[in-house]
Every structure is written in C-alpha cells, then in structure tokens.
Amino acid sequence: MKLPRDLSGAQLAKALARVGYKTTRQTGSHLRLTTASPSEHHVTIPVHDSLRVGTLAAILADVAAHQEIDRDELLERLFG
C-alpha cells in the first residue's frame, strides 16, 4: 500500500490510536505517543500540517517493527 500524502501529525496520532497508542505528552510542536501492548513503546511525532514522506515512513516502520507486523499490514489497519 502506498503511503498517504498530506497527512498531518495530528491525523497520524489519531490513526495510531486505533492500534493502541495514546498521547502521553506534548513538547512544543511534537507529540509523544505510548503503547503498552505488546510491551511499552514510545514514538515521537511532529505536529506539522503535512509530514514529510521520509518522516512518515520512519515512524510507521518503527511502529510496525514493534507490533511485529509488516508495514503494509499496519497501513491497512490505520488507513484501510
């Protein structure tokens, strides 16, 4: 599945809530999201109008690795 374009940081945070991530804090223009499933994991997301494709790819790769699924399956869960 192709990465979505023009996705904001807030939209990504909302999508990641579907797989168990919750906002734990905000410092300036960055959100920190945390999940406890299957183990504790933190990810930091810039709250910009549109995320760069490389930044989005890196965040999704990190989340997919932690969830032990491939990136396409994660994209399907988040945006499918």
PyMOL commands that place a pseudoatom at each C-alpha (Angstrom):
pseudoatom trace, name=CA, resn=MET, resi=1, chain=A, elem=C, hetatm=0, pos=[0.000, 0.000, 0.000]
pseudoatom trace, name=CA, resn=LYS, resi=2, chain=A, elem=C, hetatm=0, pos=[1.271, 3.476, -0.867]
pseudoatom trace, name=CA, resn=LEU, resi=3, chain=A, elem=C, hetatm=0, pos=[1.991, 5.949, 1.930]
pseudoatom trace, name=CA, resn=PRO, resi=4, chain=A, elem=C, hetatm=0, pos=[-0.652, 8.659, 2.259]
pseudoatom trace, name=CA, resn=ARG, resi=5, chain=A, elem=C, hetatm=0, pos=[0.366, 12.141, 1.189]
pseudoatom trace, name=CA, resn=ASP, resi=6, chain=A, elem=C, hetatm=0, pos=[-0.529, 15.381, 3.000]
pseudoatom trace, name=CA, resn=LEU, resi=7, chain=A, elem=C, hetatm=0, pos=[-1.059, 13.576, 6.308]
pseudoatom trace, name=CA, resn=SER, resi=8, chain=A, elem=C, hetatm=0, pos=[-0.714, 15.856, 9.340]
pseudoatom trace, name=CA, resn=GLY, resi=9, chain=A, elem=C, hetatm=0, pos=[0.876, 14.850, 12.612]
pseudoatom trace, name=CA, resn=ALA, resi=10, chain=A, elem=C, hetatm=0, pos=[-2.481, 15.128, 14.390]
pseudoatom trace, name=CA, resn=GLN, resi=11, chain=A, elem=C, hetatm=0, pos=[-4.108, 12.827, 11.824]
pseudoatom trace, name=CA, resn=LEU, resi=12, chain=A, elem=C, hetatm=0, pos=[-1.311, 10.288, 12.279]
pseudoatom trace, name=CA, resn=ALA, resi=13, chain=A, elem=C, hetatm=0, pos=[-1.706, 10.418, 16.069]
pseudoatom trace, name=CA, resn=LYS, resi=14, chain=A, elem=C, hetatm=0, pos=[-5.445, 9.798, 15.688]
pseudoatom trace, name=CA, resn=ALA, resi=15, chain=A, elem=C, hetatm=0, pos=[-4.772, 6.857, 13.340]
pseudoatom trace, name=CA, resn=LEU, resi=16, chain=A, elem=C, hetatm=0, pos=[-2.198, 5.350, 15.707]
pseudoatom trace, name=CA, resn=ALA, resi=17, chain=A, elem=C, hetatm=0, pos=[-4.832, 5.398, 18.465]
pseudoatom trace, name=CA, resn=ARG, resi=18, chain=A, elem=C, hetatm=0, pos=[-6.516, 2.586, 16.508]
pseudoatom trace, name=CA, resn=VAL, resi=19, chain=A, elem=C, hetatm=0, pos=[-3.583, 0.296, 17.284]
pseudoatom trace, name=CA, resn=GLY, resi=20, chain=A, elem=C, hetatm=0, pos=[-3.313, 1.263, 20.961]
pseudoatom trace, name=CA, resn=TYR, resi=21, chain=A, elem=C, hetatm=0, pos=[-1.135, 4.397, 21.067]
pseudoatom trace, name=CA, resn=LYS, resi=22, chain=A, elem=C, hetatm=0, pos=[-2.123, 7.251, 23.388]
pseudoatom trace, name=CA, resn=THR, resi=23, chain=A, elem=C, hetatm=0, pos=[-0.717, 10.755, 23.655]
pseudoatom trace, name=CA, resn=THR, resi=24, chain=A, elem=C, hetatm=0, pos=[1.375, 10.981, 26.815]
pseudoatom trace, name=CA, resn=ARG, resi=25, chain=A, elem=C, hetatm=0, pos=[2.796, 14.475, 26.398]
pseudoatom trace, name=CA, resn=GLN, resi=26, chain=A, elem=C, hetatm=0, pos=[3.383, 17.357, 24.045]
pseudoatom trace, name=CA, resn=THR, resi=27, chain=A, elem=C, hetatm=0, pos=[6.517, 19.445, 23.986]
pseudoatom trace, name=CA, resn=GLY, resi=28, chain=A, elem=C, hetatm=0, pos=[6.377, 22.358, 21.582]
pseudoatom trace, name=CA, resn=SER, resi=29, chain=A, elem=C, hetatm=0, pos=[5.353, 21.031, 18.195]
pseudoatom trace, name=CA, resn=HIS, resi=30, chain=A, elem=C, hetatm=0, pos=[5.967, 17.342, 18.962]
pseudoatom trace, name=CA, resn=LEU, resi=31, chain=A, elem=C, hetatm=0, pos=[3.655, 14.701, 20.420]
pseudoatom trace, name=CA, resn=ARG, resi=32, chain=A, elem=C, hetatm=0, pos=[4.895, 11.658, 22.273]
pseudoatom trace, name=CA, resn=LEU, resi=33, chain=A, elem=C, hetatm=0, pos=[2.682, 8.606, 21.916]
pseudoatom trace, name=CA, resn=THR, resi=34, chain=A, elem=C, hetatm=0, pos=[2.990, 5.496, 24.068]
pseudoatom trace, name=CA, resn=THR, resi=35, chain=A, elem=C, hetatm=0, pos=[1.577, 1.991, 23.953]
pseudoatom trace, name=CA, resn=ALA, resi=36, chain=A, elem=C, hetatm=0, pos=[1.850, -0.838, 26.464]
pseudoatom trace, name=CA, resn=SER, resi=37, chain=A, elem=C, hetatm=0, pos=[0.927, -3.586, 24.012]
pseudoatom trace, name=CA, resn=PRO, resi=38, chain=A, elem=C, hetatm=0, pos=[2.764, -5.959, 23.477]
pseudoatom trace, name=CA, resn=SER, resi=39, chain=A, elem=C, hetatm=0, pos=[5.392, -4.066, 25.519]
pseudoatom trace, name=CA, resn=GLU, resi=40, chain=A, elem=C, hetatm=0, pos=[5.960, -0.397, 26.269]
pseudoatom trace, name=CA, resn=HIS, resi=41, chain=A, elem=C, hetatm=0, pos=[6.932, 1.627, 23.208]
pseudoatom trace, name=CA, resn=HIS, resi=42, chain=A, elem=C, hetatm=0, pos=[7.252, 5.363, 22.602]
pseudoatom trace, name=CA, resn=VAL, resi=43, chain=A, elem=C, hetatm=0, pos=[7.130, 7.242, 19.315]
pseudoatom trace, name=CA, resn=THR, resi=44, chain=A, elem=C, hetatm=0, pos=[7.532, 10.995, 18.740]
pseudoatom trace, name=CA, resn=ILE, resi=45, chain=A, elem=C, hetatm=0, pos=[5.506, 12.695, 16.017]
pseudoatom trace, name=CA, resn=PRO, resi=46, chain=A, elem=C, hetatm=0, pos=[5.966, 16.264, 14.776]
pseudoatom trace, name=CA, resn=VAL, resi=47, chain=A, elem=C, hetatm=0, pos=[2.662, 18.127, 14.719]
pseudoatom trace, name=CA, resn=HIS, resi=48, chain=A, elem=C, hetatm=0, pos=[3.064, 19.760, 11.326]
pseudoatom trace, name=CA, resn=ASP, resi=49, chain=A, elem=C, hetatm=0, pos=[0.444, 20.418, 8.652]
pseudoatom trace, name=CA, resn=SER, resi=50, chain=A, elem=C, hetatm=0, pos=[1.865, 17.691, 6.431]
pseudoatom trace, name=CA, resn=LEU, resi=51, chain=A, elem=C, hetatm=0, pos=[4.549, 15.204, 7.377]
pseudoatom trace, name=CA, resn=ARG, resi=52, chain=A, elem=C, hetatm=0, pos=[7.429, 14.553, 5.017]
pseudoatom trace, name=CA, resn=VAL, resi=53, chain=A, elem=C, hetatm=0, pos=[7.239, 11.170, 3.353]
pseudoatom trace, name=CA, resn=GLY, resi=54, chain=A, elem=C, hetatm=0, pos=[10.555, 10.027, 4.865]
pseudoatom trace, name=CA, resn=THR, resi=55, chain=A, elem=C, hetatm=0, pos=[9.468, 11.040, 8.360]
pseudoatom trace, name=CA, resn=LEU, resi=56, chain=A, elem=C, hetatm=0, pos=[6.151, 9.223, 7.962]
pseudoatom trace, name=CA, resn=ALA, resi=57, chain=A, elem=C, hetatm=0, pos=[7.906, 6.130, 6.594]
pseudoatom trace, name=CA, resn=ALA, resi=58, chain=A, elem=C, hetatm=0, pos=[10.330, 6.051, 9.525]
pseudoatom trace, name=CA, resn=ILE, resi=59, chain=A, elem=C, hetatm=0, pos=[7.562, 6.413, 12.128]
pseudoatom trace, name=CA, resn=LEU, resi=60, chain=A, elem=C, hetatm=0, pos=[5.467, 3.683, 10.500]
pseudoatom trace, name=CA, resn=ALA, resi=61, chain=A, elem=C, hetatm=0, pos=[8.480, 1.359, 10.168]
pseudoatom trace, name=CA, resn=ASP, resi=62, chain=A, elem=C, hetatm=0, pos=[9.231, 1.808, 13.875]
pseudoatom trace, name=CA, resn=VAL, resi=63, chain=A, elem=C, hetatm=0, pos=[5.618, 1.099, 14.871]
pseudoatom trace, name=CA, resn=ALA, resi=64, chain=A, elem=C, hetatm=0, pos=[5.368, -1.908, 12.524]
pseudoatom trace, name=CA, resn=ALA, resi=65, chain=A, elem=C, hetatm=0, pos=[8.586, -3.388, 13.934]
pseudoatom trace, name=CA, resn=HIS, resi=66, chain=A, elem=C, hetatm=0, pos=[7.290, -3.003, 17.477]
pseudoatom trace, name=CA, resn=GLN, resi=67, chain=A, elem=C, hetatm=0, pos=[3.902, -4.528, 16.585]
pseudoatom trace, name=CA, resn=GLU, resi=68, chain=A, elem=C, hetatm=0, pos=[5.760, -7.346, 14.741]
pseudoatom trace, name=CA, resn=ILE, resi=69, chain=A, elem=C, hetatm=0, pos=[3.797, -6.833, 11.520]
pseudoatom trace, name=CA, resn=ASP, resi=70, chain=A, elem=C, hetatm=0, pos=[4.858, -5.611, 8.111]
pseudoatom trace, name=CA, resn=ARG, resi=71, chain=A, elem=C, hetatm=0, pos=[4.326, -2.012, 7.051]
pseudoatom trace, name=CA, resn=ASP, resi=72, chain=A, elem=C, hetatm=0, pos=[1.576, -2.834, 4.533]
pseudoatom trace, name=CA, resn=GLU, resi=73, chain=A, elem=C, hetatm=0, pos=[-0.487, -4.565, 7.219]
pseudoatom trace, name=CA, resn=LEU, resi=74, chain=A, elem=C, hetatm=0, pos=[-0.022, -1.577, 9.530]
pseudoatom trace, name=CA, resn=LEU, resi=75, chain=A, elem=C, hetatm=0, pos=[-1.123, 0.807, 6.759]
pseudoatom trace, name=CA, resn=GLU, resi=76, chain=A, elem=C, hetatm=0, pos=[-4.224, -1.327, 6.193]
pseudoatom trace, name=CA, resn=ARG, resi=77, chain=A, elem=C, hetatm=0, pos=[-5.091, -1.186, 9.903]
pseudoatom trace, name=CA, resn=LEU, resi=78, chain=A, elem=C, hetatm=0, pos=[-4.546, 2.572, 10.097]
pseudoatom trace, name=CA, resn=PHE, resi=79, chain=A, elem=C, hetatm=0, pos=[-5.966, 3.829, 6.814]
pseudoatom trace, name=CA, resn=GLY, resi=80, chain=A, elem=C, hetatm=0, pos=[-7.749, 0.872, 5.179]
for i in range(1, 80): cmd.bond("trace and resi %d" % i, "trace and resi %d" % (i + 1))
show_as sticks, trace
zoom trace
